[in-house]
């Protein structure tokens, strides 16, 4: 190793040099006192731009950029129900500068649908659940149905003929559709996309007829008259769509489905960085701008730290495993 003596080494340069000579990682002790350093933090969104995860990711990145005083950018890496983006983050250096905004199904469903998803929960350090929200049962306006009851009757007369779009196999939008079909006794044709944006573009165009969509991704699209919201899957009506009944009210008693999103990092990310991020996420969702964003999107803050979140994931995964086996769902 050649060492230049032309200039006096800075504290940070000296620290890097010491770690290099010792062969140790630059993650411990004094090094983390400077986290985040002058380096961009990349938040991987494993779905295409225009969907619920992407929209939430951009709002969260904006708030974190302000509070951390460090650039936080969104990097869309769509494909395979979120698996491709998750794999990339799992293989990234665990230094706090690469994060993943995951949809819940990536940790509760994909391991049962994909033979080799390329990652497990153990590949990640959980930071926090960020937000949750209901789905919207939505149809192309050309479909001759005005409510969920009529939709159910229409589909039952045409088994396996009506198609529903999703953000990908195993995604929350896929499982919401499968869950609705199971609860109502329907046979639907699933058409997966690489994100909600392209899925809903085809829904508006009439290529597919139905979607059970994240409310924050779907609500802006309802204003053009090409789509019709039939019901929301929350326990109560959404303030964002007050005239739209719940799915339980409108033909499927007891039905409820809430989507959620969580921020995670590669396993081995130092605890000081994780602890700082937990605090920053909690603060971010309480910022006035973020509160307005969540309210405008029909979502709510749902901050859950690592250990309770891990318990929630295990409980939810056991339920989805049963549905996957019952419906013989597979991406392979």
C-alpha positions in Angstrom: 0.0 0.0 0.0 1.4 3.4 -1.0 0.8 6.2 1.5 1.2 9.8 0.4 2.8 12.2 3.0 2.2 15.3 0.9 -0.8 16.5 2.9 -1.9 16.2 6.5 -4.5 13.4 6.8 -7.9 14.4 7.9 -9.6 12.6 10.9 -11.8 10.6 8.5 -9.0 9.7 6.1 -6.9 8.6 9.1 -9.7 6.5 10.3 -10.2 4.8 6.9 -6.4 4.2 6.7 -6.4 2.6 10.2 -9.3 0.4 9.4 -7.7 -0.7 6.1 -4.4 -1.5 7.8 -6.2 -3.5 10.5 -8.3 -5.3 7.9 -11.5 -4.4 9.9 -14.8 -2.9 8.8 -15.5 0.8 9.0 -18.8 0.3 10.8 -17.9 0.4 14.5 -17.0 2.8 17.2 -16.1 6.4 16.2 -16.9 5.8 12.5 -20.6 5.6 13.2 -20.5 8.9 15.1 -20.4 10.5 11.6 -23.3 8.5 10.2 -24.7 9.6 7.8 -21.6 11.0 6.3 -21.4 12.9 3.0 -22.9 10.1 1.0 -26.3 9.6 -0.6 -28.7 7.2 1.0 -30.4 5.0 -1.5 -34.0 3.8 -0.8 -34.8 0.9 -3.1 -38.5 0.6 -4.1 -38.9 -2.8 -5.5 -41.8 -1.9 -7.8 -42.3 0.4 -10.8 -42.8 4.1 -10.4 -46.4 5.3 -9.9 -47.5 2.7 -7.4 -48.3 2.8 -3.7 -44.8 1.8 -2.5 -43.2 4.3 -4.9 -45.4 7.1 -3.8 -44.9 6.5 -0.1 -41.1 6.0 -0.7 -40.8 9.5 -2.3 -42.7 11.2 0.5 -40.6 9.4 3.2 -37.4 10.1 1.3 -38.2 13.8 1.3 -38.8 13.9 5.0 -35.7 11.9 5.8 -33.5 14.1 3.5 -34.6 17.1 5.6 -34.1 15.5 9.0 -30.8 13.7 8.2 -29.5 16.6 6.2 -28.4 14.0 3.7 -29.7 13.2 0.3 -32.1 10.2 0.4 -33.1 9.1 -3.1 -35.6 6.5 -4.4 -34.3 3.8 -6.7 -37.0 1.8 -8.5 -36.0 -1.9 -9.0 -39.2 -3.7 -10.1 -39.8 -7.3 -10.8 -40.9 -10.7 -9.4 -43.3 -9.3 -6.7 -40.5 -7.2 -5.2 -37.9 -10.0 -5.1 -35.4 -8.4 -7.5 -35.1 -5.2 -5.4 -35.0 -7.2 -2.2 -32.2 -9.4 -3.5 -30.2 -6.3 -4.5 -30.5 -4.7 -1.1 -29.8 -8.0 0.7 -26.4 -8.2 -1.1 -25.6 -4.5 -0.5 -23.0 -3.4 2.0 -24.6 -3.2 5.5 -23.4 0.4 6.1 -26.7 2.2 6.4 -26.6 3.8 3.0 -28.8 1.3 1.2 -32.4 0.7 2.4 -35.5 -1.1 1.2 -39.0 0.1 1.4 -40.8 -3.2 1.4 -44.5 -4.0 1.0 -45.7 -6.5 3.6 -46.3 -9.4 1.3 -42.6 -9.5 0.5 -42.0 -11.0 3.9 -45.3 -12.7 4.5 -46.1 -14.3 1.2 -43.3 -14.6 -1.3 -41.5 -17.4 0.5 -44.6 -19.6 -0.1 -45.1 -18.6 -3.7 -41.6 -18.4 -5.1 -39.4 -21.6 -5.0 -36.3 -19.4 -4.8 -37.2 -15.8 -3.8 -33.5 -15.1 -3.3 -33.8 -13.8 0.2 -35.4 -14.4 3.6 -36.3 -12.2 6.5 -32.9 -13.1 8.0 -31.2 -11.2 5.2 -32.5 -7.9 6.6 -32.4 -5.7 9.7 -35.9 -4.5 10.3 -36.2 -0.7 11.0 -39.9 0.0 11.3 -43.3 -0.4 9.8 -44.1 3.0 8.3 -47.7 3.2 7.1 -50.8 1.1 6.3 -54.0 1.6 4.4 -56.9 -0.3 2.9 -57.4 -1.5 -0.7 -60.0 -0.4 -3.2 -62.0 -2.8 -5.2 -62.0 -1.1 -8.6 -63.3 -1.9 -12.0 -63.0 -0.5 -15.5 -66.1 1.7 -16.0 -67.2 -0.3 -19.0 -67.9 -3.3 -16.7 -71.7 -3.3 -16.1 -71.5 -3.4 -12.3 -72.2 -0.6 -9.8 -71.3 -2.3 -6.5 -69.5 -5.3 -5.1 -72.6 -7.4 -4.9 -73.2 -6.9 -8.7 -69.5 -7.6 -9.3 -69.7 -10.9 -7.5 -72.8 -12.0 -9.4 -71.2 -10.9 -12.7 -68.0 -12.9 -12.1 -70.0 -16.0 -10.9 -71.8 -16.0 -14.3 -68.4 -15.9 -16.0 -66.0 -18.1 -14.0 -62.3 -17.6 -14.8 -63.3 -15.0 -17.5 -62.9 -11.8 -15.5 -59.2 -10.7 -15.1 -57.7 -8.8 -12.2 -54.4 -6.9 -12.3 -51.8 -6.8 -9.7 -48.3 -5.3 -9.1 -46.8 -8.8 -9.4 -47.1 -12.4 -8.3 -47.2 -12.4 -4.5 -47.6 -8.6 -4.2 -50.2 -7.2 -1.7 -52.4 -6.3 -4.7 -52.2 -9.9 -5.9 -53.0 -11.4 -2.4 -55.8 -8.9 -1.9 -57.5 -10.1 -5.1 -56.9 -13.7 -4.2 -58.3 -13.1 -0.7 -61.4 -11.4 -2.1 -61.9 -14.3 -4.5 -61.6 -16.8 -1.8 -64.0 -15.0 0.6 -66.6 -14.5 -2.1 -66.2 -17.9 -3.8 -65.0 -16.5 -7.1 -62.8 -17.8 -10.0 -60.7 -14.9 -11.3 -57.9 -14.7 -13.9 -54.8 -13.1 -12.5 -52.7 -10.8 -14.7 -49.4 -9.8 -12.9 -47.5 -6.6 -13.8 -44.1 -5.1 -12.7 -45.9 -2.6 -10.5 -49.1 -0.8 -9.9 -48.5 1.9 -12.4 -48.5 -0.3 -15.5 -51.3 -2.5 -14.0 -53.7 0.4 -13.6 -52.8 1.8 -17.0 -54.1 -1.4 -18.5 -57.1 -1.3 -16.1 -58.0 2.1 -17.4 -57.5 0.9 -21.0 -59.8 -2.1 -20.5 -57.1 -4.8 -21.0 -58.0 -6.1 -17.6 -61.3 -5.5 -15.8 -60.6 -5.5 -12.0 -58.0 -4.6 -9.4 -58.0 -4.6 -5.6 -55.6 -1.7 -5.4 -53.7 0.2 -2.7 -55.9 3.2 -1.9 -53.0 5.8 -2.3 -52.2 4.5 -5.8 -55.8 4.2 -7.0 -57.5 7.3 -5.6 -56.0 9.9 -8.0 -57.0 7.7 -11.0 -60.7 7.6 -10.0 -61.3 11.2 -11.1 -61.1 10.6 -14.8 -64.3 8.5 -15.1 -62.5 5.5 -16.6 -62.5 3.6 -13.4 -65.2 2.9 -10.7 -64.5 2.3 -7.0 -66.9 -0.3 -5.6 -65.7 -0.8 -2.1 -62.8 -0.3 0.3 -61.3 -3.2 2.3 -60.8 -1.5 5.6 -62.8 -2.1 8.7 -64.4 1.3 8.3 -65.1 3.6 5.3 -62.2 5.7 4.2 -62.3 9.5 4.8 -60.7 9.7 1.3 -63.7 8.0 -0.3 -66.6 8.6 2.2 -69.3 7.6 -0.3 -67.7 4.2 -1.1 -68.9 1.4 1.3 -66.6 -1.2 2.9 -66.4 -4.5 1.1 -67.9 -6.1 4.3 -70.9 -3.7 3.9 -71.2 -4.3 0.2 -71.4 -8.1 -0.3 -68.6 -9.9 1.6 -69.4 -9.9 5.3 -66.4 -9.8 7.6 -63.9 -9.1 4.8 -61.0 -6.9 5.7 -57.6 -6.4 4.1 -55.0 -3.7 5.1 -51.8 -3.2 3.2 -48.6 -2.1 5.0 -45.1 -1.0 4.2 -41.9 -1.2 6.2 -38.3 0.2 5.9 -35.5 -2.4 6.3 -31.7 -2.5 5.7 -29.2 -5.3 4.9 -28.6 -7.7 7.8 -25.5 -6.5 9.8 -26.2 -2.8 9.4 -24.8 -1.3 12.7 -27.2 -0.8 15.5 -26.5 2.9 15.9 -27.6 3.5 12.3 -30.7 1.3 12.8 -31.6 3.2 16.0 -31.1 6.5 14.3 -33.3 5.5 11.4 -36.1 4.2 13.8 -36.1 7.6 15.4 -36.1 9.4 12.1 -39.0 7.4 10.7 -41.0 8.0 13.8 -40.3 11.7 13.5 -41.0 11.8 9.8 -44.5 10.4 10.0 -45.4 13.1 12.5 -44.2 15.9 10.3 -47.1 18.1 9.1 -46.2 17.5 5.5 -46.1 13.7 5.9 -49.3 13.8 7.9 -51.0 15.7 5.1 -49.6 13.2 2.6 -50.9 10.2 4.4 -54.3 11.7 5.0 -54.5 12.7 1.3 -53.6 9.2 0.3 -56.1 7.5 2.6 -53.3 6.0 4.7 -52.2 6.2 8.3 -48.9 6.1 10.1 -48.2 2.7 11.5 -44.8 2.9 13.2 -43.9 -0.5 14.6 -40.2 -1.1 15.7 -38.2 -4.3 14.8 -39.2 -6.8 17.5 -43.0 -6.3 17.5 -42.9 -6.1 13.7 -41.1 -9.5 13.5 -43.9 -11.0 15.6 -46.5 -9.4 13.3 -44.8 -10.8 10.2 -44.7 -14.3 11.6 -48.4 -14.2 12.5 -49.5 -12.8 9.2 -47.2 -15.3 7.2 -48.9 -18.3 8.9 -52.3 -17.1 7.6 -51.1 -16.5 4.1 -49.4 -19.9 3.9 -52.8 -21.5 4.4 -54.4 -19.4 1.5 -51.4 -20.1 -0.8 -51.8 -23.8 -0.2 -55.6 -23.8 -0.5 -55.5 -22.0 -3.9 -52.3 -23.7 -5.0 -50.7 -20.3 -5.8 -47.2 -20.4 -7.4 -44.9 -18.2 -9.4 -42.8 -21.1 -10.7 
